[in-house]
Amino acid sequence: MLKSIAVMTSGGDSPGMNAAIRAVTRTALHQGVKVWGIRGGYHGMLDEDIFEMQSKDVSDIIQRGGTFLGTARCKRFATPEGRMLGYKNLVERGIQGLVVIGGDGSLRGASILSQETGIPIVGLPGTIDNDVWGSEYTIGCDTAANTIIDAINKLRDTASAHRRTIVLEVMGRNSGWLAMVSGISGGAEYILVPEEEYDIDEICEDMKRAYDAGKRYMMVVVAEGAGKGHEVGKAIAEKTGLDTRVSKLGHIQRGGSPTVIDRVNASRLGEHAALALISGLSDIVFGFDRGHVVSINLHDAVNNKKLLNPEFMRLARVLT
Ligand code: F6P
């Protein structure tokens, strides 16, 4: 049984991270285990921005987006010297294990730290991109998808009024999950994702035919990894002559109060992470498979690429 653990968030923030931190903290305290918060991701581990937490420290955060611990991407942690310094700072405080909440880059860092030092680590997938291998869900993806849908609904109103084509660029540097689910549920005509090649000439020909046949307006959702929204919009305007506008949602889709799904899932994952770590387990990530919490090998999670569900791609082709 571990007697003292720490929790941190790393990489891009995502709504629900606070719920996960809260669940880790309160579960540990419930077990009579000391729990520390590390501020600012791996930076805080290296700079000793580490504090012991009590239950009240995680009050009034479940409804907030972002992460109250702060987060960062840390270059120094990418070096063996940086990781050894981080490890030393944990050991000096008697911290015996660590919960890391973040995307694949952050979990990769955690995996290397545990390999090099042997410190027990449990990961939780926290990213709006929903691209951590082994889990059908990552903390924050539901809130982000709902934020995008809200934008699509609004864009449809104005697109319809003007008979315009609107291109909406959403996040997803390497993953089209957000674009795909929001495009499908927002009724977009075209969804461009990095996982699937597309031919802009073909799309434009198709658009012209649809417009000539009476289509009032069109929505194109582009994942940033599949192309820049303004370039796609420019190509469409030039090739079709259609009145086209481009919107980029940017970091708006990363913030906001988490949905019920993100709060509940993050709380469940946080409890599992704390209990597993305290019981001495290490090198696992908790995620979801068919609605159930499952543990995934940490090294597998960071060394495999999650594929976009082909059912989504098929559905998008049929419905759009
Ligand atoms: O959170 C993941 C992600 O949203 C990617 O899809 C995106 O490319 C990236 O973060 C941008 O994050 P930042 O602006 O913080 O570098």
Residues whose N, C-alpha, C, O or C-beta is under 5 A from the ligand:
A	BS01	F6P	G12 D13 T127 I128 D129 M171 G172 R173
